[in-house]
């Protein structure tokens, strides 16, 4: 029963929901994060834009339809390997064997396809399983035995070169004739299917953005304003529309012999890996645990996270995606030889992850960073090739860009610590 005293007593006011930030507030918050050292993928995006403008001015053929399609397929194998390296780098570890691990998996694929007559799906599954086993062994040696990842993967880097030679019978080149495998890096979608996939992808991204904002509002949290959501959707839809339009143009030099139109098949494959990897890192407990272990392993252990299991799983994912990169490389080259996965593959993959914005110190990075960094590396290699520079100059420039990216990462980290 309510008394007069209770009626006279001031009643607590209901908690007020924080006001939704406007576009200007969001922009100011982003600027504050930049000043605090959280640069994210901004250097990679700016670098990609600058490089494209420079090469387009110096070599107009850089903007041709054929060269644009070559850019997307040229770095696909390294991008797949770089996406796996992101998981390892998030822990502050390194995998120096990822390049030749992809070579081992590609050799397994070629031997089973050509020499043993396996169907393409069985050979691909065997190659991926081989990558998983490689990652499991490396992860156990690092997380359970306690050997530093640099030493373990350096030893594996040397050992896998020998395994590739043994699988290929001391240097044999094994050609691949399976049409499905060859289509991975050489085939194209139909023009209509390219538009359909763009529409489905844009609609899915828009739905995720709207639902996420609505969910945060229901929980009384600040959410992105509608204008910012529209800008994000446009940032995906507009470049995607331009890319699909350009790729649907005829690229063949002799249309009477063979027509060459459509989005390369490897593009939706990489896009699917990006979506899956982003979901795992951003929307699952496993992803949160991975960031926690990379940020502070001891605090993660005290919070009840199985740190060794997380570290092992990261190496398994890394080598599994290296296997995917090996399949893409085998498809693009139409064969597998002792150099598959070797040469500069590892350096370009590590460079792609770091240039894209993944921190070498652990705890910060995204799967999409590998794509952005991979495109930067591909643009450098492609543009300088069109300008007639030698391989030595390409390596020197790529190494300089990697060093700059690592320096920016270190400087931003120090700035964040000071603030």
Secondary structure, DSSP 8 states (H G I E B T S, - for coil): ---HHHHHS-------------HHHHHHHHHHHHHTT--TTHHHHHHHHHHHHHHHHH-GGGGSHHHHHHHHHHTHHHHHHHHHHHHHHTTT---TTHHHHHHHHHHHHHIIIIIS---HHHHHHHHHHHHHHHHHHHHHIIIII---HHHHHHHHHHHHHHHHHHHTTTT--EE---HHHHHHHH-B--HHHHHHHHHHHHHHHHHHHHHHHHHHHHTT-----HHHHHHHHHHHHHHHHHHHHHHTS---S-TTT----S-BHHHHHHHHHHHHHHHHHHHSHHHHHHHHHHH-HHHHHHTT--HHHHHHHHHHHHHHHHHHHHHHHHHHHTEE-TTTT-TTHHHHHHHHHHHHT--TTSS---HHHHHHHHHHHHHHHHHHHHTT--HHHHHHHHHHHHHHHHHHHHHHHHHHHH-
